[in-house]
Amino acid sequence: MRIFIFLIVAIIEFPLFGQTKIAFGSCGNQVEPQPILDVVLKHHPDYFVYLGDNIYSDTYKPEVLEKNYAILGEKPEFQRLKKGVKNILATWDDHDYGYNDIGRHYPLKDVSKKLFLNFWEVPKSDERWSREGIYTSKYFKENNRIIQFIVLDTRYFRDNLRIYRGEKNSEDRYFYPLDYYPHNTPDSTLLGAKQWKWLEQELLKPADVRIICSSTQFGIEFNGYEAWANFPYEQQKMIDLIANTKAAGVVFISGDVHYAEISVMKPKNTYPLYDVTASGITSTWHFATPNKNRIEGPVMENHFGMITIDWQPKDPVVKMEIFDVNDNQRIEYSIPLSTLNFK
């Protein structure tokens, strides 16, 4: 009898043999079939994170946004995902925020925010209803470890992008026309002062693993399209903030680009910063841009991302994966959790 009770306690304390599974994706057109969501369910994730472009609206009419959210909400694949995954988190990107590549000057951003919060069933007691933007954090205890989700808002406060006009020494590096060029002044902002202040307080809180969710890619080199690289002062500010707060366990996840890859930055003042991009619930792109920080990928077919944390070893293992729409594992990259820490 004592042995039987011990086994039951062990199962409760270590669900799925001591693993935590975090699935994520982005860029899903609400009018197209989304079979990838059923593939997600086969892996039984504990969490699913929508990283933006969860619908495609590109509109200045609130009723269009509302209609497109309703189309997504009625999709059987989406309903099965909601039923099958206990914890779903979301942020937005341009196409579900308002308009292509737009930032803080979108005139309907507060209307869009209300529609977003209603669709994702955010309780009225949540602080997002009373403050600007949709950034938030969530904490979960898994196997006596703390997982912190930091869900950024890269739209509501973001300055306009700097239009590329043939700046010197850029055009010869790329085989396609560039849209944008990096800001060169420290007052340019992506997250805005209030969100930065909040983020610093979040990074000071204890956590074993921190999943920073960004709709646009953090870890890539400049490529002429949307990314943190268009705001190099903001990108460096993030690196310095992680260093100054000694926030261990950070992994970025991102979307936007319609393909998958893993990038890594190796700043002098932090441990390696990984960025796992999963962007293609329904969308695809015909090429991957140059990225000297890429260590895995690209995957051009529809896919989703997965981070699995195996808590059983003395030094837990963080495994980053990409699965395509046929449930083929296309990327696998594992690191010890101890490598995401300050020496």
C-alpha positions in Angstrom: 0.0 0.0 0.0 2.8 2.4 0.8 4.4 1.7 -2.6 1.2 2.4 -4.4 0.7 5.8 -2.6 4.3 6.8 -3.5 3.7 6.1 -7.2 0.6 8.3 -7.2 2.4 11.2 -5.6 5.2 10.9 -8.1 2.9 11.1 -11.0 1.2 14.3 -9.6 4.5 15.9 -8.7 6.2 15.1 -12.1 3.6 15.3 -14.9 4.7 14.0 -18.2 7.9 12.6 -16.6 9.1 16.0 -15.5 8.8 17.9 -18.8 7.2 21.2 -19.6 6.1 21.8 -23.3 5.6 25.3 -24.7 4.2 25.4 -28.2 4.0 28.6 -30.2 3.2 30.0 -33.7 2.2 33.1 -35.6 0.9 34.3 -39.0 -2.4 32.5 -39.5 -5.0 33.8 -42.0 -8.4 33.3 -40.5 -10.0 32.4 -43.8 -7.6 29.5 -44.5 -7.6 26.0 -43.1 -5.2 25.7 -40.1 -4.3 22.0 -39.9 -1.1 22.8 -38.0 -3.2 23.4 -34.9 -4.3 19.8 -34.9 -0.6 18.8 -35.2 0.1 20.9 -32.1 -2.4 19.0 -30.1 -0.7 15.7 -30.9 2.2 16.9 -28.9 0.1 17.7 -25.8 1.7 21.0 -24.9 1.2 22.6 -21.6 1.1 26.1 -23.2 0.5 27.7 -26.6 1.6 31.2 -27.4 0.2 33.2 -30.3 2.9 35.5 -31.4 0.9 37.9 -33.6 -0.7 38.2 -37.0 -3.2 35.8 -35.5 -5.7 37.3 -38.0 -5.1 39.3 -41.1 -7.2 42.5 -41.3 -5.0 45.5 -42.3 -7.9 47.9 -41.8 -9.0 51.2 -40.4 -12.5 49.8 -39.8 -13.1 48.2 -36.4 -15.9 46.2 -37.7 -13.5 44.4 -40.1 -11.2 43.5 -37.2 -14.2 42.2 -35.2 -15.5 40.2 -38.1 -12.1 38.5 -38.7 -11.7 37.7 -35.0 -15.1 36.0 -35.2 -14.0 34.0 -38.2 -11.0 32.7 -36.3 -13.0 32.0 -33.2 -15.5 29.8 -35.2 -12.8 27.7 -36.8 -13.0 24.1 -35.6 -9.2 23.8 -35.5 -9.0 26.8 -33.2 -11.8 25.6 -31.0 -10.0 22.2 -30.6 -6.8 24.0 -29.6 -8.6 26.1 -27.0 -10.2 22.9 -25.6 -7.0 20.9 -25.7 -4.4 23.3 -24.3 -5.0 24.6 -20.8 -2.9 27.8 -21.1 -3.1 30.0 -24.2 -1.3 33.3 -24.3 -1.2 35.9 -27.1 0.2 39.1 -28.3 -0.4 41.0 -31.6 1.6 42.1 -34.6 0.8 44.5 -37.3 -2.0 42.6 -39.2 -4.1 42.0 -36.2 -3.1 45.3 -34.5 -4.2 47.4 -37.3 -2.3 47.8 -40.6 0.9 46.6 -42.3 4.1 47.5 -40.4 2.3 50.2 -38.4 3.2 51.4 -34.9 2.0 53.9 -32.3 0.4 56.2 -34.9 -2.4 53.8 -35.7 -5.5 55.9 -34.9 -7.7 53.0 -33.8 -5.2 51.3 -31.5 -7.3 51.6 -28.4 -10.3 50.1 -30.2 -8.1 47.4 -31.5 -6.9 46.7 -28.0 -10.4 46.3 -26.7 -11.2 43.8 -29.5 -8.0 41.9 -28.7 -8.7 41.6 -25.0 -12.3 40.6 -25.6 -11.4 37.9 -28.2 -8.7 36.4 -25.9 -11.1 36.4 -23.0 -8.9 38.6 -20.7 -10.7 39.1 -17.4 -11.9 42.6 -16.7 -9.7 42.6 -13.5 -6.6 42.2 -15.7 -4.4 45.3 -15.6 -4.3 45.4 -19.4 -7.8 46.9 -19.4 -6.6 49.9 -17.4 -3.2 50.7 -19.0 -1.9 51.4 -22.4 -0.8 48.5 -24.6 -1.3 44.8 -24.2 2.0 43.7 -22.6 1.7 41.3 -19.7 3.5 38.6 -17.8 2.4 35.2 -16.5 4.0 32.9 -13.9 3.6 29.1 -13.6 5.2 26.7 -11.2 6.3 23.5 -13.0 8.2 20.8 -11.1 9.0 23.2 -8.3 10.5 25.6 -10.9 9.1 28.9 -12.0 8.4 29.7 -15.6 7.9 33.3 -16.4 6.2 34.4 -19.7 7.0 38.0 -20.6 4.6 38.9 -23.4 5.7 42.1 -25.1 3.8 44.7 -27.1 5.9 45.7 -30.1 3.2 47.9 -31.7 1.4 50.2 -29.4 4.4 52.4 -28.5 6.7 51.9 -31.5 8.0 54.8 -33.5 7.6 54.8 -37.3 10.1 52.8 -39.2 12.9 54.5 -41.0 12.2 54.2 -44.8 15.2 52.9 -46.7 16.4 55.4 -49.3 19.5 53.7 -50.6 21.8 54.4 -47.7 25.5 53.7 -48.4 26.9 50.2 -48.0 23.6 48.5 -47.6 22.3 47.6 -51.0 25.3 45.5 -52.0 24.6 43.0 -49.2 21.2 41.9 -50.2 19.6 40.3 -53.3 16.2 41.9 -52.7 14.9 45.5 -52.2 15.2 46.8 -48.7 12.1 48.3 -47.0 13.7 49.9 -43.9 16.9 51.1 -42.4 18.0 51.2 -38.7 17.2 54.2 -36.6 20.4 56.0 -35.6 19.3 58.1 -32.7 18.9 56.8 -29.1 15.5 58.4 -28.6 13.9 56.1 -31.1 11.7 53.6 -29.3 10.1 50.2 -29.9 8.7 49.4 -26.5 8.1 52.9 -25.0 9.1 54.2 -21.6 6.3 52.7 -19.6 6.8 49.2 -21.0 10.6 49.4 -20.4 10.0 50.3 -16.8 7.6 47.5 -16.3 10.0 45.1 -18.1 12.8 45.9 -15.7 10.6 45.1 -12.7 9.6 41.8 -14.3 13.2 40.8 -15.0 14.1 41.4 -11.3 11.5 38.8 -10.2 12.8 35.3 -9.5 12.3 32.7 -12.3 14.1 29.6 -13.6 13.1 30.0 -17.2 11.9 33.3 -18.8 10.2 33.1 -22.2 10.2 36.5 -23.7 7.5 36.7 -26.4 8.1 39.2 -29.2 6.0 39.5 -32.3 9.1 40.5 -34.4 12.5 38.9 -34.4 14.9 39.9 -31.7 18.0 37.9 -32.5 18.6 38.4 -36.2 21.0 40.8 -38.0 19.6 43.7 -39.9 17.8 42.5 -43.1 15.8 45.5 -44.3 12.5 44.2 -43.0 10.8 44.6 -39.7 12.9 43.4 -36.7 14.5 44.7 -33.5 17.5 45.4 -35.6 15.7 48.5 -37.0 16.0 49.8 -33.4 19.6 49.0 -32.5 19.4 51.2 -29.4 16.4 49.3 -28.1 18.0 46.0 -29.0 21.1 46.9 -27.0 18.9 48.2 -24.2 17.3 44.8 -23.9 20.7 43.1 -23.7 21.9 45.6 -21.1 18.7 45.2 -19.1 19.1 41.4 -18.9 22.7 41.9 -17.9 22.0 44.6 -15.3 19.1 42.7 -13.7 21.1 39.4 -13.8 17.9 37.8 -15.2 18.8 34.1 -15.9 17.0 31.7 -18.1 15.9 34.0 -21.0 14.8 32.5 -24.3 13.1 34.7 -26.9 10.4 33.4 -29.2 9.2 35.4 -32.2 7.2 35.4 -35.4 6.3 37.7 -38.3 8.6 36.5 -41.2 6.7 33.4 -42.6 9.5 30.9 -42.0 11.2 29.3 -39.0 14.8 29.6 -37.7 16.8 29.7 -34.6 19.1 32.7 -34.1 21.6 33.4 -31.3 23.3 36.6 -30.2 26.4 36.4 -28.1 26.8 39.7 -26.3 29.9 40.3 -24.1 27.8 41.1 -21.0 25.3 38.3 -21.1 25.0 34.6 -21.8 24.0 33.6 -25.3 20.5 34.9 -26.2 18.5 32.5 -28.3 15.5 33.5 -30.5 13.3 30.7 -31.8 11.2 32.0 -34.7 8.0 30.2 -35.6 6.0 32.0 -38.3 3.7 30.1 -40.5 0.4 28.7 -39.2 -0.9 29.4 -42.7 1.6 31.9 -44.2 4.8 31.1 -46.2 7.5 33.1 -47.9 9.6 32.4 -50.9 13.0 33.1 -49.4 14.8 33.5 -46.1 16.8 36.7 -45.6 20.6 36.7 -44.8 21.1 36.2 -41.1 24.6 35.7 -39.7 23.1 34.8 -36.3 21.1 31.8 -37.7 22.2 28.5 -36.3 19.2 26.3 -37.4 16.8 26.6 -40.3 15.2 28.0 -42.3 12.0 26.0 -42.6 9.8 27.4 -45.3 6.7 25.1 -44.9 3.9 25.7 -42.4 5.0 24.8 -39.0 4.9 25.5 -35.2 7.6 25.9 -32.6 8.1 23.9 -29.4 10.3 24.5 -26.4 10.5 21.5 -24.1 12.2 21.8 -20.7 13.3 18.5 -19.2 13.5 19.1 -15.5 14.8 15.6 -14.5 18.5 16.0 -15.1 20.5 17.8 -12.4 21.1 20.4 -15.1 17.7 20.7 -16.9 17.7 20.6 -20.7 16.0 23.2 -22.9 15.1 21.7 -26.3 14.0 24.0 -29.1 12.1 22.3 -32.0 10.2 23.1 -35.2 7.6 20.7 -36.5 6.1 21.1 -40.0 2.5 20.6 -41.0 3.1 16.9 -41.6 4.4 16.5 -38.1 8.0 16.1 -39.2 10.6 17.4 -36.8 12.6 19.9 -38.9 14.8 21.5 -36.2 16.1 20.3 -32.9 18.6 22.2 -30.8 19.2 21.5 -27.1 21.1 23.4 -24.4 21.7 22.9 -20.7 19.7 25.4 -18.7 22.9 26.3 -16.8 24.2 28.0 -20.1 21.5 30.6 -19.7 23.1 32.1 -16.6 25.8 34.5 -15.6 29.1 32.9 -14.7 
